[in-house]
Amino acid sequence: MGRRTQRLLLLLLFFGVVYLLYSSANGNTARQRPGGGSGSSAANAGPELDLKGLVPANATLGFGAVIAVSRAGSPRREGLLLAANITEIDITIPQQPSWTEHDVNKLRAEKGSRISRGSALAWLGHLNALHWFLESGLETVMILEDDVDWDIHVRTTQIPAAAAAIRKLTSEQTKPTGELKYKPDLNNYWGNSSTWDILYLGHCGDIFKPSSWSFRVPRVMYEDKTLPPRKDMHPYTQKFLQSIEVPEDTRVIHRSVFPLCTFGFALTRNAASRLLNEIATREPDGGSMAYDVRVLEACRDFGFRCWSANPELFHHMDAESEIANINSAPPAAEGEGESAGADKKGRLKSLRPGSAPNIACGARSKNFFTRDRKTLEFLREMVGRQGKCLRDTMEEDMGRSPN
C-alpha cells in the first residue's frame, strides 16, 4: 500500500470519528430537550438547567432587600402589599420627598429635553430608590414599581430556578478585569455580585430579531410548568418565543439584548452607583423618553452586564397610568399611534382587564383581595405556600392553571 493511499485512509478514518462524535452530541441534545421534538430548537434556545434540589427563596428573594417605588398616597400600594403578604415577600417602600417643579427642571436636559412631567417624576422616584439602596449598605436590591404583578409561585418556584440559571451563567463568564475585580466574598444566592450588574426579572419585553439570537448571547433554558400556556401569553411574546425556537413550558435566562421597562429589576451596588452618579443622574442632552430607556442604554452602551428572564417573572397590571394622569393626556383612540398589544415605545400592554401579561396566576388577582386577617392567613397558606390558584370559576378561562 503506497504512502498516498495510507494518508487518504487515515484522513477518512479521522473524519469518520469526528462525524460520529458530532452525531452523538446532537443526539444527546435532542433527547434532553423537554417536551420532545427535534434537537435544533433546544440547541437554539440554549443548554438545559438541572433544577433538582431547589428550595423556596427567602422573603427578599435572595437579594439584600426588595423595595418598591411608590409615591405617598398611591392607590396601588394596598394591592402591592397584600400580594406581598400572600406570597410572603418582604417589601420596603422608601419614602419619597414631595417633588417640586425645581426638582423636575433640574432633571431635564439642558438641551433638547423630551421627557414629560409624569415621566420625570417617575425618574425621580427611581433615583430616590437608588439613594436608599446605597445608604443601606446592602450589596444587592430588587426594585419593583408599585403596579407590578407576579405569579403566586414566584418565591417558591420561579425565583429559585432563575437564580440557579444566573449562578450557572455568571460562573461561566470571564472574570471581570480592571476596576471590576472579582470578589470571592460577594458570593450569594444570585451568584457572585461582582460578575453581574442588572437582572431584568420584570420587563415589558426583551424582544429582538431572531438574527440577534446567536452564540454571542449566552443563555440557559429550563422547564417551568408555572408559565401560562403559550397560546395565552401576549401575542408578541408568543411570536418572539416561537421565532427563537423556545419550547412550550420553557423559560430562558439570557444576556439582555433590548430590555424595556423597569417593572422589576435587580442591581448591585456598583451598578446603582454608576446609574445614580454617571448615567441616569439627569436626562441627557438631546433628550430621553424615560428612566427605563436610560437603564437600557446602560446595558447596551455603557458596559453593564445585564441578564433577562424570558418570559418575564414580573409585569405591570392593566391599570390607569399615573404618568398619563400627571401629564393630563387623554387616551389614544384605538389604532391611533399604537398597535394592538404595544404602546408607542414598543412596550407590551395587557390585553385582559385586571391582569398582567405572561403571568399565569397573578398574586394581585381581584379574587385574593381581602382585609380580613383570617382570610389573609388562609390565602397565605393555600395560595402562597401550596400554590393553589383559587380563581373564581366565572373568571376568564386561561386554559390551564398550575395545580
N, C-alpha and C positions, 0 to 999 in steps of 0.2 A: 504493500500500500504506500503510495507516494506521500510526501510531506504535505502537498497541497490538499490531497484528499483527507488526510488526518486533521488538518486545520479546519476544513469545511465541516467534518463530523463533530469536532469539538464546539464549533460555533452553533451548530444545530442543537447539540445537547444543552449548551448554555441557555439559548433562547427558549428551549423546551422547559427547562427548570423554572426560568423566570415566569413563563406563561402559567405554569401550574401553581406557583406561589401567588400570582396575581389573581387567578381564578378562585383560589381557596379563600383569599382575603375578602373578595367580593361576595362570595357565598356566605361567609360568616356575617357580613354586614346585612345581607338580605334577611338572614334568619333571625337576627337580633332585633330587627325593626318591629316596634309594637304595632299591632293591628294588621300584620301581614302585608302582602304586596311586594313589589319589586324593591331591589336594593337601591336604585338610583335616587329615589325620594329620600331615603334615610341618609345617604351619603351627602345629599344636597343640604338637608336640614342640619346635619351635624351629628357627632357621636352621641351615644345614649349615656344617661346618668343612672348609676345604681342608687336607688332610694331606700335600700334596706336599712333598718335600724334608726330611722329618723324619729325624733320626738318633737312635740309641740314647742314653739318658741316661747320665750318669756313675755312678760307684759309689755315690754318695749320692743318686741320683735327682734331682739338680738342687737339693737342699737343702744347707744347711751341714753337716748330719750326719744319719744315720739311727741312732736309738738304740732300745733295747728295754727295756721294764720287765720285769725278771726277777729274782726273789729268788735268793740264793745257794743252790746245790744243786737248783735247779728241774730236774726231769726233761725239761722241754720245750726246754731250751737246745740240746742236741745237734742235734735236728731242725731248730730255727730256724737255727743257724749253718751246718748242712750245706746247707739250701735257699739260704741267702745265698751260700754258696760256689759252688754250681752256677750260680746266676743272676748271680754277680759283683756282689753288693751288699755294701757295707762297713757292717757293723752294730757299733755300740759299745754295750756294756752297762754303764751306770753302777752302781757298787757301792752296794747298799742297806745302811743300818745294820741292826742287829738290833733290830727294833721291840719296844718294851716295852708293858705294859698302860698305863703313864703316857702313852705316845705315842698309843695308841688312845683313851684317855679325853679327852685334850687335843683330839683331832679331833672328838669327839662334840659335838652341840649341847647347850647348857646346858638348853634346854627342848624337850621333845618329840622326843628322838632316836629315829630309826627305823633307823639303819644297823647292819648286822650286823658282827661282828668281822672276818669274812673280807673284806667289802666295805671296811671301814675300813683294813685292811692294804693292799688293792689301791689305795685312795685315796692312802695314804701313799707307796706306790711311785711313783705318778704325780707327786706333789708333789716327790719326790726327783729325778725326771727333769727337772722344770721348773727346779729348783735347778741341776742340772748344766748345762742349756742356757744359763741366764742367766750362769753363771760362765764359760762357754766363750768368750763374746764373739761368737758366731756370730749371724747375723741371722735364719736360719730353721732349723727342725728338723722331721724326720719321726719321730714316736713310734709304735712298734709294741708290742703286747702279745706275750708270748712263745709264745702258742698260735696265732698267726695264720698263715695260708697265703696264697699268691699264685700267679698263673699264671706259667708259665715264660717268657711273653712280656712280663712286666711292665716290665722295664728297657728292652728293645729296641723294643717297640711301644706298649704301653699307656700308660706314663708320658709318653713324648713327645707322644702325642695329647692326653692330659689336660692337660698343661702348655700346649700350644698353645691349648686351649679356655679355660683360666684366663686366659692372656695376652689373648685376644680379649675375654672378658667384663669383666675388670677395666679394660681400656683404654677400654671404652665407658661405665663408670660415672662418676658425678660425682666430681671430685677431692675428697678429704676436707677438711673445714674445721675450725676451732677448734684443739684440741690435736693432732689427727691431720693434720699438714701433709704435703702431697705432697713426697716427697724423691726427686729425679731420680737421686741416687747409689745408690738402692736397687733399681734395675732389675736383674733377674736372670732365671734360667731360667723361673721361675713368675710372671713379670710383676713389677711394682713392689710390693715387700713393704710399702709404706705404704698400699696400696689393698685389702688383704685381711687377715683375722685368722686364720681356721681353714679348712683344706681337709679335708673328710671323704672321703678316698680309700678308707678302710676303715670300714665300719659294719655294723650288723645290721638295717638297714632305715631309709631315709628315705622312709617310706610315708605317704601322706595322701590325703584325699578329692579326687577329680577337680575338685571345685568350687574347691579352693585353687590349682589349676594355671592361673592366669590370667596376663595380660600383666604383672602385678606381679612375677612370678617370672622374672627374666632367665635365659635358658638357651641352650645351643647343643648340637646333636647331631652325631654323626659315625659313619660306618660302622666297625665293629670286628668283623672276622672271627675274632678270638681269643675271643670270647664263646662260651659253650656254647649249643647250640640252645635256643630259648625253652622248648620242651617239657621240657628237662632242668634248667631253673632251679627255684629254690624256688617252690612253688605260689603263695605270697603275692607274690613278685616277678613271676611271670607275670601274675597278675591285675592287679597295680598298673600294670605297663608297658602292658598292654592298655587299662586304663581311661584312661590319659593318651595313648593312641594313638602309642606309640613303635614304630617298625617293627622287624622282626626284624634281628638283626646290627647293632644300633644302640645306642650308649651316649649318655647325656645328662649334661652337666655343668650344674648349675643352682644357684641360690641355695638354701641349705638351708631346709627347711620344718620337718621334725620328725626330725632325725637321732638315732639311738640307737647307743650303744656307741662306744668309743674304741679299736677294734682297730688302726687305722692312720690317724692324723690328723696333719696338719702345722700348724704355727703360727709366728707371728712373735714377735720379742722383746717387742713391746708387748702382744700377746695373752697370752704366758706370764707377763709381769709382773703383768698385771691378774688372771689366774687365781690366781696364787700369793699375791698381796698383798691382793686385794679380794674375789674371788668364790668361790674354792674353797679358801680358807685352812683352813676347817673346815666341818663340817656346819652349815647354817643352822638357826636356831631354828625349830621346827616339824617338823624332820627332813627327810632326803633319803635315798633308797634307795641311791645310788651316785654315784661321781665323774662318770660319763658323763652322768648326769641334770643335774648342775650345769653341765657344759660345754654341754649342750643349752640350758639356761636362759641361759647367756651369749650364745648366738646369738639366742635368742628375746626375752629381756627386758633385756639389758644392751648392746645395740647392736653386738655383734660382727658383722663381715661374714664370713659363713660360706658355703662352697660345697660341694656334694656331687656325687660321681660316682654315677650310677645306670644300670646296676647297679654295685656297688662293685668296687674292684680288690683289696681285702684282706678276708678274712673268717676267723673263728676255726675251727680244726679241731674235728671231733667228738671231744672228749676229756673225761675226767673233770674237773669243775670244782674248782679249788683252793679257791675261795671256799666251795663246798659242803663240801669236805673239812674246812676250818678250822672251819666252823660245825657240823660233825658232823650235817648234815641228811640224812636218808635220801631217796633219790629219790622223787618223787611217783609214785603209781600212774597208769597210763595213763588219761587222761581226768579226772584229779583235779587241778583247779586250773590246768591248762594245756591249751591247744588244740593240735591237731596242727600241728607246724611252728613254734610260738612258745612262749616261756616266759611266766611270769605278767606280765612287764613289756612284752610285745609284741615282744621281740627274736627275730629269726629263728633257728631251730635247724637244724642239719644233719639231713638225712633219710637220709644214707648213712654208715655207719661208716667212720671214717678219711678223711673228705672234708670239704671246706668248701663251703657253698652258693655257687652262681653263679660258681664257678671251673672252667674247662674242663679244664685240665691242671695240677694243683697241684704246686708245686715241692717240697712235703713228701710227695709220694706215697711209699708204702712201697717201691715199685719202684726208687726212686732212692737208698734208704738204703745207705750203704757207709762203711767205714773204710779202704778200700784206696786209696792215692794214685793209682795208675794208673787205677782205675775212676772215681775222682772227676774226674780230668782228662778222661777220655772223656765223662763226663756233662756237664762244663762246656762242652765243645766241641759235642757233639751236641744236648744239651737246652737249655743256657743260651744259646749263641750261634746255633745253627742252628734252634732252636725245634722240635726233633723230640720228640714226646710218646711216649716209649718205654715205654708201659704194657704190663703183662702182658696178653696176648690173652685170658686167662681172667678178667681183671678185669671188673666190671660194665660193659657197653657203654653209653656215653653217647650213642650215635647218631652222633657225629662228633667228631673232634679236629682242631685246626689242624695243617696239614701232614700 
